[in-house]
């Protein structure tokens, strides 16, 4: 049974990974929701690109440009739907690389500086300028990463990570990092398996003075083991950094401190190997602390030692104890407006120039990528619209959804009925269930005849002179039952109580064979039912959610039907064991008489083998030797009995008293088993159980 209230409503809401929303005022919305078809508007982006030559690209703060605002908003919406353009900042793992200070300088976001925090997961910062006179709004969440670095299930059963944040200071930022680490299951313990996570901490900042940008900070790679860093940590983190580098939409900033040996910075090797050169830029931090400024200047000016397509930038970091009024740009001018730094082009000196380069680069990349994205989105929209049209009219009420569901069910029933009664009308031979079950039934009947008995019956016609029935398993069981069930009957009398336990034992394999047959019928019925459903789904263009729900119902129906069939089979076999042996089948009497006749002729055959007619007749022709050939010819097909051999003939026809009883029980058991037992079971099992299982299939 499928509850129609749980079926998806046919509406114009598009699925994820489809549209682009470019509203001029960014709103804080559900990050998993894509705009609907009616909300899509390309005009802002198209107009912006068309007038690129007329409108200055950047303002004083490059990331605050109204011209680039639309681009960043559009990319942010696309990211929610599966596309993304990020600014990646992999950095060499060094205790004080100046990366946090650089991030703070670039974004005005209070990244913690000098508090000993080690980046153990990626952090995505989304900053957007809201309308004037609006309040700052912050939203914190965690995005699922591409893989699980910890290899655990630490947050699968947890509530979504969404701490309340009313302000964004360095202290608040640090506290968010600590909460996120706990949520991701990061222990920070030496040699722990949960030291890093591939999940992404997402921080959204909206305010009237905010700049427009998106940046992703990832953990840096290691070049040395520590008490808290294992070989596995190094491999996992490197793999995560490489995965972000490989994404063609990402711009990769490689950060290196000017006061450290450049040879220690493994990140450049990875960037040159896994990222296109046009996406990589190098940044020297802490240039005011460089022990050999000329070496740094030579690398940046000549771009040869580690050549980068976008070259290098040099920046200075504020000291950890710098006052809030400290002016970074002024300090950078003081440092870089003297030798040897003046040998570096002005466009590569200082945080402001790096910021301008990044804004230009991101805007250019977005503009370059947008036409292809727009084309793909339109194609996806066309596909989705076609899919929506195939679903027919909208079904916004339970009644409409119920009517739609009934049409699907009715079509499925029609084809299912044909599968059992009119296979020639089916669209595929694989749906012709009746033929499949008929073959399975024939196989079951043959299997019951050949393997249904527990003991092999004795072939009477093959009982020879030297055959000892005492070793036959069935005769051993007969003797055992005669002894076990002995009552007040006289010797040589057949005890009817013996037949019932013998019949139960002889039919003990029937239930297992019946279950195998039922399982085969259930399996082929389920397969045909799903094939028919797939065909109906294609005809009606059923949504993926509805297909899943209906298939679950079919699966549940199959499971319950199988359970009911097994239960009925068990009850049927139990009744069969408890029924008194009784039959009105004429075949039973015929088989008894046939067994008596076979035993009689078998006895005559054994006697004749012991006493060939020639051996009895020949003594009478000793006086007439010439008559011997004639006598042999006359007696060839005869049975000759005389006074000497008569008793032996009688013993063959009527063996000792107990043997007569055993033979009689054997023949009664076999006649009942073959004429009434197995025939009754097979016929009724097929008609009562199998057909009853198949009937609901076509209802």
Secondary structure by P-SEA (a helix, b strand, c coil): cccccccccccccccccccccccccccccccccccccccccaaaaaaaaaaccccccccccccccccaaaaaaaaaaaaaacccccbbbbbccccccaaaaaaaaaccccccccccccccbbbbbbbbbccccccbbbbbbccccccccccccccccccccccccccccaaaaaaaaaaaaaaaccccccccccccccccbbbbbbccccccbbbbbbbbbbccccccccaaaaaaaaaaaaaaaacccbbbbbbbbccccccccaaaaaaacccccccbbbbbccccccccaaaaaaaaaacccccccccccccccccccccccccaaaaaaaccccccccccccccccaaaaaaaaaaaaaaaaaaaaaaaaaaaaaaaaaaaaaaaaaccccccaaaaaaaaaaaaaaaaaaaaaaccccccccccccaaaaaaaaaaaaaaaaaaaccccbbbbccccccccccccccaaaaaaaaaaaaaccccccccccaaaaaaaaaaaacaaaaaaaaaaaaaaaaaaaaaaaaaaaaaaaacccaaaaaaaaaaaaaaaaaaaaaaaaaaaaaaaaaaacccccccaaaaaaaaaaaaaaaaaaaaaaaaaccccccccccccccccaaaaaaaaaccbbbbcccaaaaaaaaacccaaaaaaaaaaaaaaaaacccaaaaaaaaaaccccccccccccc
